[in-house]
Amino acid sequence: MKSNPGEVLTPDHRNWPTFRKRLDDKLFIYANNKLNNRCKGDLTLTIEILESMKNIDVPETVFFLREYGGACDCKISENVARIWNNR
């Protein structure tokens, strides 16, 4: 029997606010009095954060995030919770 690798992180998950804050802190930085987006067009930052969190099924969470409009790090920040809440 395969053990459960963890939970899927959704906007309803108790750790979603922590995940979003960590992602936004890495993704958006102020430089020269301007907000800059550090998205590389992939999920590098998201996966890094998810892998550091306990009891999160990273592959299933990435699948979920993509299904809800999270094609890259900045799209997770922009789309996932909005689309999830309007389903």
C-alpha positions as CSV (number, residue, x, y, z in Angstrom):
1,M,0.0,0.0,0.0
2,K,1.3,3.4,-1.0
3,S,1.5,5.9,1.8
4,N,-0.1,9.3,1.5
5,P,2.6,11.8,0.5
6,G,0.7,14.7,1.8
7,E,-2.2,17.1,1.2
8,V,-3.0,19.1,-1.9
9,L,-2.6,22.8,-1.1
10,T,-5.8,24.6,-2.3
11,P,-7.1,28.1,-1.3
12,D,-9.2,26.4,1.3
13,H,-6.1,24.7,2.9
14,R,-5.1,26.1,6.3
15,N,-1.6,26.8,5.0
16,W,-2.7,28.7,1.8
17,P,-2.2,32.1,3.4
18,T,1.4,31.2,4.4
19,F,2.1,29.8,1.0
20,R,0.7,33.0,-0.7
21,K,2.7,35.3,1.5
22,R,5.9,33.4,0.9
23,L,5.3,33.3,-2.9
24,D,4.4,37.0,-3.0
25,D,7.5,37.9,-0.9
26,K,9.7,36.0,-3.4
27,L,7.8,37.1,-6.5
28,F,7.3,40.8,-6.0
29,I,10.1,43.1,-4.9
30,Y,10.5,46.8,-4.7
31,A,13.4,48.3,-6.4
32,N,13.9,52.0,-7.2
33,N,10.4,52.7,-5.8
34,K,8.8,50.4,-8.3
35,L,7.2,47.0,-7.8
36,N,9.0,44.4,-9.8
37,N,7.7,40.9,-10.7
38,R,10.4,38.2,-10.6
39,C,8.3,35.6,-12.4
40,K,10.4,33.5,-14.9
41,G,7.4,32.1,-16.7
42,D,7.5,28.8,-14.8
43,L,6.8,27.4,-11.3
44,T,10.3,27.6,-9.9
45,L,9.4,29.7,-6.9
46,T,6.2,27.8,-6.2
47,I,7.8,24.4,-6.3
48,E,10.6,25.6,-4.0
49,I,8.1,26.8,-1.5
50,L,5.9,23.7,-1.7
51,E,8.9,21.5,-1.2
52,S,9.8,23.3,2.0
53,M,6.4,22.9,3.4
54,K,5.5,19.8,5.5
55,N,2.9,17.3,4.5
56,I,2.2,18.8,1.0
57,D,1.9,16.6,-2.0
58,V,3.9,18.7,-4.4
59,P,3.1,17.0,-7.8
60,E,-0.6,16.9,-7.0
61,T,-0.6,20.5,-5.8
62,V,1.2,21.6,-9.0
63,F,-1.4,19.8,-11.0
64,F,-4.2,21.5,-9.1
65,L,-2.6,25.0,-9.5
66,R,-2.2,24.5,-13.2
67,E,-5.9,23.4,-13.5
68,Y,-6.9,26.7,-11.8
69,G,-5.0,29.1,-13.9
70,G,-1.5,28.8,-12.3
71,A,0.7,28.3,-15.4
72,C,3.5,30.2,-13.7
73,D,4.4,31.7,-10.4
74,C,2.7,35.1,-11.1
75,K,-0.4,33.4,-12.5
76,I,-0.8,31.5,-9.3
77,S,-0.8,34.8,-7.4
78,E,-3.2,36.4,-9.9
79,N,-5.6,33.5,-10.8
80,V,-5.8,30.5,-8.6
81,A,-7.8,31.8,-5.6
82,R,-10.1,33.9,-7.8
83,I,-10.9,31.0,-10.1
84,W,-11.2,28.5,-7.2
85,N,-13.6,30.8,-5.3
86,N,-15.8,31.4,-8.4
87,R,-16.1,27.7,-9.4
